[in-house]
Amino acid sequence: MKKYFVIAVMMAVMAIALIGSTYAEESAAELNKAAVTSLRAGQLDKAIELFDKALKSAADPKDKTSALLGLSSSYLEKGIEPFAKSRNAAFYEKSLTYAMECLKVSPNQWQALGNIATVFMNTDDLEKADYYYKEAEKYADINSPFYDQMISQHKEVKEVLALRKKTGK
């Protein structure tokens, strides 16, 4: 009798663990979705908070990739004004960190590569920007609404690099 009770308890614990992980994955997906809505609305601090929660609860690599990419994108956006005003690159550094972490989970994540390129473009490290834009283009989804923006930014980088080479600056 005890043997069956122990087996039943073990099965119940396993079921709870399984259900819990399923809810955690759904929760991470829902958090990512809410965070994207906040990011699109320009609510960067809220987006960062939600992406961070999603990252902490993500069991699925897809959810983890989404959260890391979202954090990278949010910090990239958040870094534009401080860098323009005072060359403060703290948010850009966070963007790079999360993009690199994203690439560890999803090595061909073209938007993470694009975020890295954009940080380098914005900080005037155009050789590195050119390299990462080329890498992003290898894996890019040409149907994505972000594709044209990335191609346009890369074109600008290449033009400035060519002008600098021509003028020796």
N, C-alpha and C positions, 0 to 999 in steps of 0.2 A: 504494500500500500504506500509506504514512504517513497519507494522508488518511483511510482507513478506521479506522486505529488511533486517530487524534485524535478522530474521531467516536465511536468505541466508548468511549474514555476520557471524553469529554464526557457521553455517555449514562450511564455508570456513576456519574459525579459527580452528575449530576442525579437519578438513582435513589436514591443514598445520601442526598442532600439531602431528597428527597421522603419516604423512609422515616424519616429522622431527624426530620422535622417531624411525621410521624404519631406516632412514639413520644413525641415531646415533648408532643403534645396528649394522648395517652393517659396519659402520666406526670402531667400537670397534673390531669387528671380523677381519676386514682387518688389523687394527693396531696390534692386537695380532699375526696374521699370519706373518706380517713383522718383528715383534719383535722376534718371534721364529727363523726366518731366521738369524737375527743378532746374537742371542744367540748361535746358532749352529756354526756361523762363528767366534765366540769368540769376537764379538764386544759388549762387556758388557755394556758400557755406552750408546750406541745407543739402545740396547735392553731395558735397564732400562727406557730410555726416551720414547720409543714407548709403553712399557707396562704401564707406568704411564699415558700416554695420553689415552690409551685404558680403563684403570680403571676409569678415570674421565668421559669418555663418555659412559661407559657401563650401559645399562638399563636392559639387560638380565642377570640373575644370571650365566648363562654359560660363558658369556663374562667376567663377573666380576671374576669368579673363575679362568679362564684362565689367566687374567691379574695378579691377586694376586699370583697365582702359578708361573707365569713367573718372577715376581719381586722377589719372594722368591728364585727361582733357580738362577737368575742372581746375587743377592747379595751373595748367597752361593758360587758361583764360584769366585766372586770378592773378597771374604773374605779369600780364601785359602792362597794366598801369604802374605798378611799383618799379618795374624795370625802366619804363619810359621816363618816369619822374626822377629816379635816383640811382638807376643801375642796380637796384636790389634784385638779385637773382634767386632769392630763397624759394619762391614758389616755382620758378622754372626748374630748380634743382629737384624739388619734390616731384614735379611732372616727369622729369627724366628718370628718377628712381622708380616710380610706378610703371612707366613705360617699359623699362628694362625688366622689371619683375613680370610684367605681362608677357614679354617675349620668352621668358623662361617657361611659362605655362603653354603659350601658343607661339612658337618661333616664327611663324609666317603671318603674324597679326599686322597687316599693313597699316592700320590706323595708328597703332603704337609706334611703328617705324615713322609714320608721318608726323606724329607728335614730337618725336625726337628731332626730326628734321626741322620742324617749325621752331622749336626752342633754339636750335643752332642758327636758324635764319634770323630770328628775332634778336639774338645776341651777337650777330655779325660774324659768326664762325661759318662762313659760307662753304668752305671745302667740306666740312662735316655735314652741313645741311644737304649739299649736293649728293654726297655718298648715301645718306639715309633716305633721301627722296628716291634715288635710283633703286635702293633696296625695297622701298614701299611699293614702287611701281611694278616690281616683279610679281607681287602677290595681290595687287589691288583688284577690287571689284569695280569694274568700269561702270556698273549700273548704280553704284552708290552715289547719293547726293554729295558726298564729300570728295569724290574722285576729281571732279573738275577743279575744285578749289586747290587740291593738292597739286594737280598738273600745272595750274596757273602760278602757284607759288614756286614750284620747281623751275618753271620757265624764267621767272624773275631772277632767281638765284643764278641760273646759268648765264643770263644776260649781264648781270653785275660782275660775275666772275670773268667773263669774256672781256668786258670793258676794263676791269682792273688789270688783266693780263696785257691788254693792248696798250694801256697807259702806264703800266709799270707801277701801279699803286696797290 
